[in-house]
Amino acid sequence: MATYLLPWPPSSPDMNPIEALWRLIKRRIANRHPCPRTMPDLYTAIHEKWHRLTSEKISNLTTSVPERVHDLILSSGSHTSW
């Protein structure tokens, strides 16, 4: 069975909406006071922030995928505003 690899430019942004959600959660945790200092505290913070995500926020990220892909194509796989 042959394996085919698609070209993936090293500077290409990740278009997966889950990455944007993780960035949002990381930002919210970084702004948390006090900042989590142990693994259990970090787990609790992630769990808390994940469950506070609104369906509207998730919907906005998933419905923006076509626009993200369009911008990526226009930039020839380089950086985009996303």
Secondary structure, DSSP 8 states (H G I E B T S, - for coil): ---------TT-----HHHHHHHHHHHHHHT-SS---SHHHHHHHHHHHHHT--HHHHHHHHHTHHHHHHHHHHTTTS----
